[in-house]
Amino acid sequence: MSLTLYFLIPGIIAFAWKNWRRAYVVMIATILIDFDHVLASPIYDPAQCSIGFYLLHTQPAIALYAALVIPRKTRLVGVGLLVHMALDGLDCLV
């Protein structure tokens, strides 16, 4: 899937917040979650589905990201992480 979507979709969602620029930056920062790829071998395999393979892309981690949406202080991070996981999941289907 195009890397563009990892920047475009959070941008669209960010408009739901009053301070949409801050919301966009926080959601884009969640791309850093892909640093878990350096812990895996191979680091990146285009034929490999990230969901369930990389440490921070597992079901328990995704459940934690969903829980981050509940408190107001962590909501943007949680939304950004869930959007990232959703895009990775779509990438697995394509």
Buried (B, 14 or more C-beta within 10 A) or exposed (E): EEEEEBEEBBEEBBEEBEEEEEBBBBBBEBBEBBEBBEEBEEEEEEEBBBBEBBEBBBEEBBEEBBEBBEEEEBBBBBBBBBBBBEBBBEBEEE
